[in-house]
Amino acid sequence: MKSGIHPEYRPVVFRDKAGGLAFLTRSTATSNHTVGWEDGNTYPVIDVEISSASHPFYTGTARVLDTAGRVERFQRRYGLAGTRPGTAS
């Protein structure tokens, strides 16, 4: 790598405010806020809105859409499936 052109790659804590999950990883992201970690060191902390601890897909609270009802509603509005203008019935 060329020296002097790349951002510093260092340990950073990402903290999910909604889910309460925090994890230490390496990143080039910067922050003015710091947090004390389990190992006794202080690291920059980045607060995120959504992580695997709070995202509905990962927590199992995702809603299931009624796709069959939507298809039936579409067919009621716009006609039977498979009929096209100009084709013999």
HUKAQUI-V223957 format. One record per pair of residues at least 6 apart in sequence whose ideal C-beta (glycine too) atoms are under 6 Angstrom apart, sorted by the first residue. I is the first residue (numbers start at 1). GAP is how many residues later the second one is. Records with the same first field share a line. If there is no record, write none. Layout:
# HUKAQUI-V223957
I = GAP + GAP
This chain:
# HUKAQUI-V223957
7 = 21
9 = 17 + 19
11 = 13 + 15 + 32
12 = 15 + 17 + 32
13 = 9 + 11 + 22 + 30 + 32
14 = 9 + 32 + 34
15 = 7 + 30 + 32
16 = 32 + 35 + 37 + 38
17 = 30
18 = 36
19 = 32 + 34 + 35
21 = 30 + 32
24 = 13
29 = 17
31 = 13 + 14 + 15
33 = 12
34 = 8 + 10
35 = 10
36 = 6
37 = 6
52 = 6
56 = 6
75 = 6
